[in-house]
Amino acid sequence: MVVVVDVLRFTTCVDVAVARGAVVLPYPWAGPGDEGAAAFAAAQRAELAGRREDPATRWSWSPPDLAASPPATRLVLPSPNGSALAFAAAAEAGAATVLAGCLRNATAVAGAARRSGGTVTVIAAGERWPGGGKLRPAVEDLLGAGAVLAALGASAPSPEARAAMAAFEAARPELPGWLAGSASGRELAERGWDDDVAVAAALDVSGTAPVLRDGAFVAAR
């Protein structure tokens, strides 16, 4: 069992869209200049989500935008972090189940992971610096992973898992402030997208556990 956590914004987008009945197909986007996502979406008969500032796209990588998506929408959601990790986890894990976790659905995802049995691996996606593309730690993903792990109640968590849970418990009383003050949160606020951060910071408001089946995230039953 693998849980991918990319709070700002991939797995939060997946949770919001799947909770409305949409089907979300991850695509391991390589960044600006990667034209493969459009071809992938066409081959999958799905709509391609784009940048929020792009008026040509019907849907974007923004949780508030996806809150208006109708049921049965097939949506390709490209990203170089959470989406790429989900894609890779499905390939590497073989028959293992891949879930999309975030703060909004931490308890629901933990419940689905617990019911599956066996070892649970929780991956905090991290972020990339603008322009350079180098990977950086992301506190919002550490907190999201900690929330899932805390809800999971593992009997013998690793030191890394314990550290993530400790960070989450420290931040829990003021999650919106922690996310807004993070590097990723500040970047979004500079673009005028504070609402993305607010939606992502809501804890356990969703009962949906998105699971990757046949290359697409759907609601676990």
Secondary structure, 3 states (H helix, E strand, C coil): CEEEECCCCHHHHHHHHHHCCCEEEEEECCCCCCCHHHHHHHHCCCEECECCCCCCCCCECCHHHHCCCCCCCEEEEEECCHHHHHHHHHHHHCCCCEEEECCCCHHHHHHHHHHHCCCCEEEECCEECCCCCCEECCHHHHHHHHHHHHHHCCCCCCHHHHHHHHHHHHHHHHHHHHHHHCHHHHHHHHCCCHHHHHHHHCCCCCCCCEEEECCEEEECC
